[in-house]
Each structure stands twice: as C-alpha cells, then as structure tokens.
Amino acid sequence: MELEAIPGVGAKTADALRELDDPEAALHNGDVAAIARAPGVTHGRAVQVARGAIRKRHDDDGRVVATDRAREIYRDAVGLLQDRTVTDYAAQRIETFYPSASPSRIESVQSVVETAMDRDPDPETLEALAGVEPLVSPPTVRVRERCLATADAERYAEAEDAVPEISVEIVEDGRDVAELARSYATVVVLDESFAGLDVEGDVRVRPDALETPGETVPERLLAFFAENRDRLLAAASVHETAGMEPACDLAALRDALSRLDDDGTVIGDEEHERLAVAVDDLDAAVGTAESVANDHLRDAIREQDVTIEGQDFLSLVEQGARVDSLLSRELADEYDAALEAATDHVVDSLRLAPGEAEIADRIFRGDPTFPVEHDEDAVSRLRTELTAARDQRATSLKETLAADLADLREPAADLVHDALERDVELAIARFARDFECTLPTFADGDGFAIVGGRSPLLDVDFPAVEPVDYAVEGATLLSGVNSGGKTSTLDLVALVTILAQMGMPVPAERARLERFEEIHYYAKSQGTLDAGAFEATLSEFGDLVAGASGRLVLVDELESITEPGASAKIIAGILEALEGQDATAVFVSHLAREIRDAADFDVAVDGIEAVGLVDGELRVNRSPQTDHLARSTPELIVEKLADERGETFYDDLLEKF
Ligand SMILES: Nc1ncnc2c1ncn2[C@@H]1O[C@H](COP(=O)(O)OP(=O)(O)OP(=O)(O)O)[C@@H](O)[C@H]1O
C-alpha cells in the first residue's frame, strides 16, 4: 500500500512508518501498538493512521457521524466497549472501529464480532491479560568484552551502524589484531583477508558477521527477551487459560526464558557459575590460603626444637634476622607441607579445574619465608585465565540460548499480538452479554426497525430499562408526554445505528437498518437562540436538507430554538424538504399538531403514549405507536380532572385539545 495514499498520512508520517519492521502488516492488522512504535507517532495519531488505512482498503471516504451529538453517542459507544477492555492496547484498538457506510467494512468487522461474541470472558483469562502489553525494544546494550575489527573504512561505518552494541576498531595488520585480542575476550575480524591469521586469544574471522547479528551480538536478542519476559509469560498464560492455539511451543519459551536473567545474562549453568565465583573469590581465597600456610608453619615452628650450630648462630647474628636459610634447612618438609595446604585451599575453595590448578600451584612457591607470601604474578595469571574462561563460557552460553530464542522471536510477537487481540474480542463479548446484544442486519433503503431495544446510556440501571420497539421509514414526528422517553428513544436509535455501522452488536432483540451515509443527530437546544445563532442553525438545516438521501436525521425539540409559532412553520418546512428524498428522519416535538397544520403534506406522527396517571406518576408505554399523536401531559391532567370532578370548566378545556 502506498503509505502517502492513506488519508491523513503525509510525507513525514509516511517516512516514520517506513522505519517500522513491517509497516504493511501493522497497518493491515490495525495494530495500533506497532504503528505507535514509528518515531514521533503518538498513540492518538496511530489510531487515526490505522483508521485511515482501513478506510483506504474499503474505499470508504465518507464520514457517517455528522454532528456533535452523533459524535457524542459514538464516543459513548466506544466508552462502553473500552470499559470492558483489560489492556491499553485493546482500548486503543477499539478506537479503530468507526461507523462506516461501506458494506465490506461492516461485514469484515461483523465477521470478527461474530466469533468474538462466542468467546468466554473467563476471570482467569482476564486476570492473565492484565500482564500483557505490546512488546518493547530494550535500549541498546553495550557489549564490552567483544569487538569488531576491519581494515576497511566503509566496512567500519557499516559495522557501526549495524551493530551499535559493539566497538568497531580499525586494524592494519595481524599485530593490531593481536593487540586487540589482549584487551577483548573475543575479536571478530570482518575482512576475509585476515583468514588464517594465527594470534593468541579468541579471534574469529567472520566476513558475514554483519549479516548475522543474532550470532555476532546475541546480547541483542537476549536483552529483547529479558525486557519482555513478563509480557511473554502473561501472553502464554492467556493462551492457556483461554485455550488458544499458541504461535510457539510454550514449554520451549518458558524454558528459554528461565535460563535468562533480567539483565540479559544466562543463568543456571554450573560451569559458568563456578568460573564467576572463582574470579570473584580469588583474592579472598589467596588471603585465606596464606593464613592456612602460616598457621601450619607457626604450629610447626612452635613444636620444633631447633639446634643451631655456633657458626650458623654467628652468621645469623652478623647478617641480621635471616631465618630463611634456617627455615629451609630445619623445616623444609614443614614448609613444603604448608605451601601444599595453601595451594590445596585455593584449588578446593575455588573448585579449580586441572589446568587452572596448575597455575594455582605457582602462587605459593619460591624461597622459604615466614610469614609465607603469595606470588602476585601467578595470582594475576590465574585471574586472567579464569576471567577469559568465564567470559568465553558466557559468550558460548549466550550464543546457544540466542540460537534457541531466535526461532521464537517472530512467534513471540504473534503470541503477544494474539493475546492482545483476544482482549479486544473479550471486550466485545462482555459488551454483548452485559447489554443482551444481537448482530443487526442491513437492508437497502428501509430506514430502521428496532425490536426490544434497551439503551445502556439511560440514567437507570440496565435491568430496569424497558425495551423499546421502534421502526421508521421516511420522515416522522415523534410526539409524547413529558419524560415519556422521546429523547431516550432518539439516543437509542442513534446508538443502535452507530454501533451497527461500526460492525458491532446492538443492545436489542433484533435490529434491521439501512447503511446510512450520514447520521445527523441534533440535541435539544438549551433555550431560544439569539438572531445570529438562529440564522446559523437554520442555514445548517438548509445544508442538511439539500441532498439528504441516505441520511438519518434525528432532531430533538427543534421548537426550543425560537417562538412556538415560527418553530412549527420551520419544522414543517424542513419536513417538506425531506419529503420525497430517501432520508430517514425523526423529529421529536411537542408541536406535532401545529406542524401538521403548517405542512402542505400529510406528515407522519408517532407517539409515546401515557397509559395513565397512577398516584400522580405517568405510566408510559415506551415504544412509540406508529401513526399516533400522543396526548400531551397537560391534556392527560385535564382529562383526569374532567373525569374526577365532572365540572364543565374541565370538559370545555378538554375540548380545546
Ligand atoms: N426505555 C426506558 N426504560 C426505563 N426508563 C426510561 C426509558 N426511557 C426513558 N426512561 C426514563 O425516563 C426519563 C425521561 O426520558 P426522556 O428524557 O427521554 O423523556 P422525554 O420524553 O424526552 O422528556 P421531555 O419531553 O421532558 O424532553 C429518563 O431519564 C429515564 O429515567
């Protein structure tokens, strides 16, 4: 898909989207989280881009919700669905569902929704979902024990770009490489020309190193999995609790993750742990070994009767306190035993391997002295040896684990994506259950027909909402008593049509409607308008009635914008303009009689009828009666008084209605 062709995507956003691993897939899946990973693209913008891509795919450039009130109802619908999501991802994904007039768009959402409605939102899955989030890229890790080397300046720049984790060094010859091998545990030479180079240390000539970053810098993959461990484990649990087919072998994933520490190092390898502990404890072990030797020697000296010949004694006195010759002659065996005990201590406490023990053997050597002293050079050699072995072991463990994880990289992304998408489905399932929804059907040009519609937007608890049946073809007035439910009926019609055209289930027993090109819903004005605002409103209706075919028009008490006489004429005029067009319209009004009188055609009137007054309270049949001018509240009260009192005043008054 040409990115710039997506509505709302300019050159800058298109460039940002091209930075994604797979922009096509992200756009196709409406994957808001993936889109938001493009540099500079916020989540809100990602939602717009995802929607734009959907519109483009369905050739759907219309805007169905056309007025503020219609937009509010759309926001309410989105809110009801979002209230039932667990993850932020799903909440954002819900925003990509929008009311459309495109049959293919509505059908494609409906097919997803149909499956979603059968899903079981079990508490374990919802709990597991709480830990799932889109995968993140960890910050670049610095790898200090390895370097890349090349003699080629271009290759150098390429390497710095491809593997920012590792230092890249310029070398001219084998001597430079040998120099590097003394500072780094591993040197990876990028140039073929160095093949066969024989230098000490771990030097690898790997001309393909930049093409195989998984092997060159396994730390990258390990850091990715370490950073995303909790998300992956939560996604794995979601698959298990929900009985979903996972994109990868969950046992293999768990096993690989269990070998990985939070900082991306590999854990659970005994040999590596032995070497790491040996490096850390080396100085302490040597110190203790010295004490062991000295204690041994001290005890031996204490128990020894030393006979000194006069000549020796003289030379001792003359030369100062030179006891070593005495020591070597009189206590040679004890001295050897003390050094052996010291060496054994180092070897045993550090659990040294035979090769390492050989080096350890040189720590306590040399001329006899008391106290015994260690050879710092030998300690340092052992340290170098152990450190190199530890680092090489770590590298090879990383390589092995990274190789295992490499196969899981793509499936892991799918695993998390599938879990997050399940959250979207479960939100739809819960919405459908909570409000006893059905999937609506569509018919061409038939207005709408709702059976048993119950609006979740009412100010009463959902179980107390009375079902409403209402069907309209063409334009009609809706009359009725105060608080009978006229506004609520308009809200219900708007909500059902908006949800239906989003492809979502609707809160009704049954619903059939046409795919409206536009939904114009005007809320009741809060009072009469001044001349300017009145003019603006009138010109808005002028635009509305010009080419109204395919539109749904819902208007609540337009009469409140100006004085009743003028209002009736204006509403009659609007209805006349709509008559003969293929529009569906419901005008709620208390002036139905006056509008009918003012109109030059037979205006249809529906009515929400009060069944009667019980204890001063209206009992209402919430479903509008077709072709029925409902009695108003004042008329009902006059009628009640006429009945109860039988006085002419009330009878005469009733006559006037
Ligand atoms: N289907 C319903 N089920 C239960 N209660 C309802 C239903 N419809 C409306 N109501 C209740 O009636 C109240 C009044 O409804 P609404 O505002 O829609 O009446 P109205 O006919 O537009 O009134 P008015 O003529 O005063 O503007 C609502 O706030 C709600 O409490």
The ligand as an ORCA input file, in Angstrom:
! r2SCAN-3c Opt
* xyz 0 1
  N     -36.905      2.705     27.988
  C     -36.859      3.231     29.198
  N     -36.783      2.420     30.264
  C     -36.723      2.911     31.507
  N     -36.700      4.234     31.774
  C     -36.779      5.087     30.747
  C     -36.857      4.641     29.413
  N     -36.916      5.709     28.594
  C     -36.880      6.793     29.421
  N     -36.811      6.416     30.693
  C     -36.758      7.293     31.881
  O     -37.495      8.451     31.593
  C     -36.679      9.599     31.772
  C     -37.080     10.679     30.793
  O     -36.779     10.258     29.491
  P     -36.581     11.298     28.331
  O     -35.757     12.446     28.765
  O     -36.113     10.523     27.168
  O     -38.065     11.786     28.093
  P     -38.606     12.857     27.051
  O     -39.869     12.289     26.530
  O     -37.589     13.230     26.091
  O     -38.917     14.049     28.035
  P     -39.170     15.616     27.671
  O     -40.411     15.668     26.876
  O     -39.343     16.205     29.029
  O     -37.966     16.072     26.960
  C     -35.283      9.091     31.568
  O     -34.388      9.946     32.228
  C     -35.344      7.717     32.166
  O     -35.148      7.782     33.547
*
